[in-house]
């Protein structure tokens, strides 16, 4: 475990990394094995993953130019405090429009959405139980009691849906939701927690305001039952204590953002000749396998190592910034 914590007071600003601010008190949460992670810890690692993805995409773009191919996928890691603001305080239609237009949401081909990339993409959201629309706990900082991960695959099976447009099969029986070409996948390290309510509320608001079919649909009442999203509970490695939920979210985000299966859910959908539902079921199983292999058989050790890794990254970046 890192031993550098004693160099910082809780009020010390350690680093501002692309607007992800870490104080001594935040680093303490990471270095203390039994502490529950806050918004700042999660936002920092999300920003780190976002930067890594951008660097990898730049390298891939050079390779694609050399090979004259164009498939790409955009990732968006959302700040938990921003998600909370959007869920509870961003209620005026003009504010909602501004929020959507100023957020780099991945763009689904042929759909509305801010242009974060035309080849589909993935949205990573750290879900807190206080993010439900009915919760008042958001008014108290860090008042939630559990974190989970909502993965939104944008552009899954666009062309397959068009090809099978005349198919009479009931899409409501699909294992994976395809509303507006979105797949909503929920990863929870505590099975049957109440976070599924918050995940459903977030998914509904994403569908209503970000990936609606037209401007009129955006202005529908938020309680409308039209196009209600189906959030799939994905088999997830379980935590062994009451404090590692946030670390599990970060570990899952790290593993899934580096998994070729995650990207293939968007950029390869145009090449699938088989039924999109069965193909996505196969890929869903692949995501579960990738996550299980990444965490391993001992989730406690995995979380300990990830805490150390994130703490070390903070100290390394802080050292580089001050040198």
N, C-alpha and C positions, 0 to 999 in steps of 0.2 A: 504494500500500500504506500502511496506517496507520503513523504514526510515534510513536504514543503509548506504545509498549511500554516505552520506557526510563524511564517514570515509575513503573513497578512492579517490585518485586523478585519473584522467583519464588514466594516464600512469602507475598506480600501477598494478602489476601482482597479481591477486586475487587467481587464482588456475590454475593448470595444471592437468586436470583430464583425464587420459588415452590419453594424447596428445591433448585434447581439452582445449585450452588456453583461459582464460577469464581475460580481463583487466577491470579496472574501467570504461573505456568508453563503454565497452560492457554491463556491469551491468546497466549503466545509460540508455541504450536503452531499457532494460527490465523494469526498474522502472519508466521510463517516459511513461505515458499512450499513448502518441501520436507519439512515435518514431517508425520508420520502422526497423525491425530486420535485422542484418547483417549475414554474413556467420558464424561468430564465435558463435553467439547466437544459431543458428540453429544446428551447428555441436555439440555444447555442449549437447543440449537436445537429439540429435540423439544418441550420445555416451552413455548418461544416459539410454536411452531406450534399447540400445544394451546390456548394462551391466545387466539391469533388466531381459531381455529376456534370457541371458546366465544363470543367477541364477535360473530362473524358469525352464529352460531346464534341468539343473543339477538335480533339484528336481524331474522333470518328469521322467528323465532317471532312477533314483532310483526306482520310482514307476513302470516303465516299466520292469525293471529287476525283480522286485518282481512278476509282473503279466506275465512275459515272453512274452512281446509284443515288437515290434521294430519300430512302426511308429513314425517318428519325422519330424520336419520341421525347416529349418534354416532361420534366418532373417539376412539381411544385410542392415544397415543404412549407406548410403554413404555421405561422407563429401562433401558439396557443392563446395568447392574450388577444390577438387580432380576431381569432375565431370566436372567442368569448364576447368581444365587443360586437361582432357582426350578429351573433345570435341574440343578444339581449338589448343592445343600444342602437343598432343600426336598423331602425324601423320605418323611417320616412322614405318614401319611394325615391326621392332625389338622392338621399344618402346611399341607398342601396345601389342605385345606378352608378354613382360615383365610385363606390367600393368595388363593384364588379369591373368597371372600366379601368380602374387603377391597379387591379390585381392581375398578375400574369397567369391567368388560368389557361391550361392547355386547351387547344381548340380542336373540337371534334369536326371532322370533315363533313361539310354540308349542314352544320348546326351553328346556332348562335353561341357566343362565347368570346372572351377576349383573346386576341391572337397570340397565344403562347407557343405556337408551333402547329403546323398543319397536319402532322402525322399522328395525332392523338397524344396521349400522355397519361401521367399518373399523379394524383394528388395524395399527399400524405398529411393526415390530420391526427394530432394527438387529442383524443376525446377525454374530457373530464366529466364526471357525473353531474357537475354544476352547469354544464352546457345545455341541459334540457330547457326547452322554452318556458316551462313552468317553474323553473328554479329561481329563487331570489338570492342564493348563496354567492352568485357572481359579484355582489356588492362588497363582499369581504375578500381581500386578496388571499389567494392560496387556501380557500376554504373547502375545496373539493376533497374527496377521500379516495379517488381511484382514477388511474389512467388506463386507456386502451388505445388501439390504433385503428383508424378508419382509412382504408385504401380505396380510392376511387379511380377506376380504370376508365379513361376517356377514349372513346373511339373503338371500343371492343366490338368487332363484328359488324361494322357499318355496312360494308358491301354485301356481307352474307345476308343481312336483313333485307336489303333491297332485292337480292337474287331470289329470296324465298318469300317475297311479298305476297304471293298468291297462295301460300301454304295455309291450310285451314287449321293447322295445329295450334292449340291454345298456348300462347307464349307465357301465360301466367303459371304454367306448370314447369317452366324452365328452372333448372337448378341455379342459374346465375341470372340476375336481373339485367335486362337489355333496354330499359327505358331510356330514350334519347341516347342510345349507344353508350350508356354508362353501366359499369359494374360496381356495386357497392360491397366491399368485403371488410368484415369487422374481425379484428384479431384481439382477443381478450385473454389475459393471463389468469383471470379468475372466472371460471366458467359460470354462466348464468348470473353475472353481475347486472346491476341496473344500468350500466353504461350503454346497453343496447338502445335504451330510450333516447339518450343523447345522440347516439349515432344515427338513429332514425330521423330525429329532428334536423340534424345537420344535413343529412342526405336529402331530405325533403326541401330544405331551403336552397341547397346547391342546385337541385333539379329545377325548382321554381324560378330562381332568379339568375342563374348562370347559364344553364343549358336548356332553356325553354325553346320551343319551336318558333315562336314569334313574339313580338313585343306585347301583344294583347295577353298572351298567356302569362307574361311576367307580372301583369297587374291583377291577376286573379287573387282572390282572398287566400291567405296563407293556410287557412283551415280547409281548403278544398280537398276533396278526395281524388281529384283527377291526377292521373299519372303518379300515384303514390309509389315511391321507390321501395324495392325489396332489398333489405340489407342482409347479406349472407354471413352467418356466423362460421368463421373458418377455424378448423382445429388448430389450436395454438399451444405451445409448451406452457405449462402452468408454473406460476411462482410458488415458492415454498415458504413464504412468509408474508407479512402484511405491509412490507415497505418497498418491494422491488418492482412494483407495477410500472413506474416510470422508466426504469432501466430496461424492462422487457419491451416497452414501446420503442425505445431507442435502438435496442438490439434488433427487433423485428424490422424497423425502418432501414437499418444498415444492411441487413441480410437481403431484404426484398428489393432494395434499390440497386443492389449489385447483382441480382438474379436475372439471367437472360430470359427466364420464363416470364417475369413481370413485364419486360419490354415487349416480348413476343405477343402478349395479349393485345397490344395496340398495333405495332407496325407490321405484324404478319397476318393480321386478320384479312387483309385484302387478298392474300394468297391462298386462303383456305377454300378448298372445294367441297369439304364435308360440311355437315350440319354444324352451325356455329355453337349451338348449345352443347353438343357432345364434345366439341373441341375445347370449349372453355371449361368443361368438367374435367377433362384431362389436365389442362393447365392449372386448374384449381388444386388438383391433387399434387401437381408438381410444386406449386407454391408451398403447400403444407410440408412436403418432403424437404424442400430447400430450407425452410424455417427450422424444422426439427433437426436437420443435419447441422445447421449453423449454431444452434443452441447446444446441441449435444445432450448427453444423458444427465448432466448435472447443471441445472439452471442456476443454482446458487453460485457455483464457480464461474459460470459464464457472466453473471451479473457483476461479480467481484472484478473480473478482468476488464469488463467494459467500463466500470467506474474508474479503474486505474487508467485505462486508455484515454478517456475523456479528460480526466484531471491532467494527465501528461500533455495532452494537446493544448489545453489552456495555458499551462506553464510554459510550454515551448513557444506558443504564439506570443505570449506576454514577454518572454525573453527576447524574441526576435524584434518585437515592436520597440523595445527599450534600448536595443543595441544600435 
